[in-house]
Structures are given as structure tokens and as C-alpha cells.
């Protein structure tokens, strides 16, 4: 599993996805991040994400993002966990 610090994130390489609930996202998020809550992404990623793109996933504490990246990798998606 690839892990990077938010300071090394380059938006030209792929979208940044915040997997927190929408209410938490509204209170605090990284500028430019897309919000797809963990509960939605974990069950519907095949309809939401393009397998040919690389995704950068983050959450407040790192637990949800680590789990999502692991799921995506199992199914052949390219994903990196981003730590805040």
C-alpha cells in the first residue's frame, strides 16, 4: 500500500477523495478534495471510480482511507493513502 503525506500530493496525478461523512467534510476538508463518504465508496466504488485512474484517498484519522485503499487494490484499482 502506498502512503504519502498531503504535502507531497500533486493534483495533476489524480483526484483527492475525502471519505469522511458529508457533515464532517462540510466542516473541514482539504481544498479541491472530492467527498465520497466511506459508506458509499466502500459499497459502490465500481460504479463511481474509473479503473484506469489513480486515486488519492484521505480521512481525518487515516483508518477509513487505509481500508478503502486496501479494498481498491484488491479489485485492481490504483490508490494511495494520503496522511494529513
C-alpha positions in Angstrom: 0.0 0.0 0.0 1.4 3.4 -1.0 1.2 6.1 1.6 2.1 9.8 1.2 1.9 13.0 3.2 -0.6 15.6 2.0 2.3 17.9 1.3 3.5 15.5 -1.5 0.1 15.3 -3.2 0.1 16.5 -6.7 -3.4 17.1 -8.1 -2.1 16.5 -11.7 -1.6 12.8 -10.8 -5.2 12.1 -9.8 -8.2 13.2 -7.7 -8.1 13.6 -4.0 -11.0 11.9 -2.3 -12.2 12.6 1.3 -14.0 9.6 2.7 -15.5 11.3 5.7 -19.2 11.8 6.2 -20.7 14.8 4.3 -21.3 16.7 7.6 -17.6 16.4 8.6 -16.5 17.2 5.1 -18.5 20.5 5.2 -16.8 21.5 8.5 -13.3 20.7 7.4 -11.6 19.3 4.2 -8.6 19.8 2.0 -9.2 22.4 -0.7 -10.0 20.7 -4.0 -10.9 17.3 -2.4 -14.0 15.4 -3.6 -16.2 14.0 -0.9 -17.4 10.4 -1.3 -18.2 9.1 2.1 -16.7 5.7 3.2 -20.1 4.1 3.4 -20.9 5.0 -0.2 -17.5 4.3 -1.7 -16.9 1.0 0.0 -20.0 -0.5 -1.5 -20.3 1.4 -4.8 -16.7 2.0 -5.9 -17.1 0.0 -9.1 -19.8 2.5 -10.3 -18.1 5.6 -9.0 -14.4 5.2 -10.0 -12.6 4.6 -13.3 -10.2 1.7 -13.0 -7.8 3.5 -15.4 -7.2 6.4 -13.0 -5.1 6.7 -9.8 -6.9 7.9 -6.7 -5.6 9.6 -3.6 -7.7 8.8 -0.5 -7.7 10.5 2.9 -9.8 10.9 6.0 -9.3 12.6 9.4 -7.6 9.8 11.3 -6.4 7.5 8.5 -8.4 4.4 9.3 -11.2 4.8 6.7 -8.7 5.8 4.0 -6.5 2.8 4.7 -9.4 0.4 4.5 -10.7 2.0 1.2 -7.2 1.8 -0.4 -6.9 -1.9 0.6 -10.3 -2.6 -0.9 -9.5 -0.8 -4.1 -6.2 -2.6 -4.5 -7.8 -6.0 -4.1 -10.0 -5.1 -7.1 -7.2 -3.8 -9.2 -7.6 -0.1 -8.7 -4.7 2.3 -8.3 -4.9 4.1 -5.0 -2.7 5.9 -2.5 -3.5 6.7 1.1 -2.8 10.3 1.9 -2.0 11.3 5.5 -2.9 14.7 6.8 
